[in-house]
Amino acid sequence: MQQNAEDWDFKVLVNAEEQYSIWPEFKDPPAGWTQVGPVGDKASCLGWIEEHWTDMRPKSIRTS
């Protein structure tokens, strides 16, 4: 039986452009992404991102 993704634990990732994403906890992050936030249910991780990602522009645009 396949597990529903809503039941998974997720981790918060960030890339070099300081863009955030969630990723299933049981998978290694993709190349270029680093874990920075909590591990937990989807809603908790998305809430953390909403609180911390206040400027959606990529870092290269914000600093140029």
N, C-alpha and C positions, 0 to 999 in steps of 0.2 A: 504494500500500500504506500502511495506517495504522500509525503508530509506536506501540509499546507504551508506556504511561505509565510503566512501571517503568524504561524506558531514558532518560527525560527528566532534565534537570537541574532542580532546584527551588531556590527561595529562601525564606528564613524571613521571615515578616511578623508585625507586631504591630499591634493596633488601640488606640484610646484607652483601652479598658478593660484594657489590658496582657494581652490574650488572644493566643495565638500560633497560627500556621497555616503551612502550606507552600503554595506557589503555583508553577505552572510558570514557569521562568526566562524563557521567551520571551514571556510575557504581562505586560501592565502590571498592577500590583496594583489590586484593586478600591478604590473610593472609601472612605476612612477607614482604609486599611491602609498601613503603611510598612515597607520592607525594613529589617531590623535584624541579621540573622544571615548565615550563610554561604550561598553558592550551591554546590550539589553534588548528589550522588545523594540519593534519598529517605531512605535509612537515616541518612546523615550529618546531614541537616537535622532529622530527627525526634530523633536523638540529642542535637543541640544544644538543641532545645526541651526535651527531658526534663531536661537539665542545668540550664537557666536558668529554666524555668517551675516554680517550686517551690510556689507557692500558686495553685491553680486558681480561686480566687474572683475575680470582676471587681474592678477597682480601686475602683469606686464603693462596693462593699460593704466592702472592706478598710479604707478610709479614713473610713468614716462612724461 
